[in-house]
Amino acid sequence: MWLLRAYARVTHQAELCLYFPVQSENGDVNHQDLRTLRLLEEIGNAEFQPSQRDLARKLDVSLGLVNSFVKRLVQKGYFKVTTIPRNRMTYVLTPKGATEKTRLTYKYVQQSYRFYKEARQKLYSLFQRLSEDGVKEIVFYGAGDVAEIAAICLEETLIRLVAVVDDSRVGEYLMGLTVQNTGILGSLGFDRILVTTAKPHTDVLQDIQELGIGREQVIVLE
């Protein structure tokens, strides 16, 4: 279940990065793979054949960027261009494109599982050390994938999750807790804050410091 939720969220990252970075050196799914997978998903699973303008609106990027990237995928044979109805250029997923979508999906699931396994090991070790140091209550700063994994690991300890804060996900739920805004941190009682957001840690630490919380109470994951 975690992998399915992560798949939906991570492929969403491609909506914000339609440029052409270098390929990953370790064979993992990189930004270009994610963009390709996202477009293959949009075109292959759509109830209607989307135009470039539809795709640009859906992905919230410029029409020019969509045009450049789609042209590359057409050249690779992943889509074919049609003009049915007349005066409307649309893209249809080809068998080669469907095969590539399957390959990238499998590759992504493998990578996600490896990330989950490694993150779980590190977080479990962290919580064991915190328990030994007498930490009883903790707050998560961020309600994304890392927070979900951390919450699972935390259940194997005696540390209590007091709250989850994330200004971009207020009102959502994580492990039975309603995600709240970061402004409440100054009024909460806790021993540590664990940073579980993808935001730059320097920005997070500054925000926490402005609430009058000492750096010694904040744990930043590597």
NORBEL-V145027 format. One record per backbone hydrogen bond with DSSP energy under -1.0 kcal/mol. CO is the residue of the C=O (numbers start at 1). NH is the residue of the N-H. Records with the same first field share a line. If there is no record, write none. Layout:
CO = NH / NH
//
This chain:
1 = 5
2 = 6
3 = 7
4 = 8
5 = 9
6 = 10
7 = 11
10 = 13
11 = 14
12 = 15
13 = 16
14 = 17
17 = 19
30 = 34
31 = 35
32 = 36
33 = 37
34 = 38
35 = 39
36 = 40
37 = 41
38 = 42
39 = 43
40 = 44
41 = 45
51 = 55
52 = 56
53 = 57
54 = 58
55 = 59
56 = 61
62 = 66
63 = 67
64 = 68
65 = 69
66 = 70
67 = 71
68 = 72
69 = 73
70 = 74
71 = 75
72 = 76
73 = 78
74 = 77
78 = 94
80 = 92
82 = 90
85 = 88
90 = 82
92 = 80
94 = 98
95 = 99
96 = 100
97 = 101
98 = 102
99 = 103
100 = 104
101 = 105
102 = 106
103 = 107
104 = 108
105 = 109
106 = 110
107 = 111
108 = 112
109 = 113
110 = 114
111 = 115
112 = 116
113 = 117
114 = 118
115 = 119
116 = 120
117 = 121
118 = 122
119 = 123
120 = 124
121 = 125
122 = 126
123 = 127
124 = 128
125 = 129
126 = 130
127 = 131
128 = 132
129 = 133
130 = 135
131 = 134
136 = 160
137 = 191 / 192
138 = 162
139 = 194
140 = 165
141 = 196
144 = 148
145 = 149
146 = 150
147 = 151
148 = 152
149 = 153
150 = 154
151 = 155
153 = 156
154 = 157
160 = 138
163 = 140
164 = 180
165 = 142
166 = 169
169 = 172
172 = 179
174 = 177
177 = 174
179 = 171
180 = 166
181 = 184
182 = 185
184 = 187
185 = 188
192 = 139
193 = 219
194 = 141
200 = 204
201 = 205
202 = 206
203 = 207
204 = 208
205 = 209
206 = 210
208 = 213
209 = 212
214 = 217
215 = 218
217 = 193
219 = 195
//
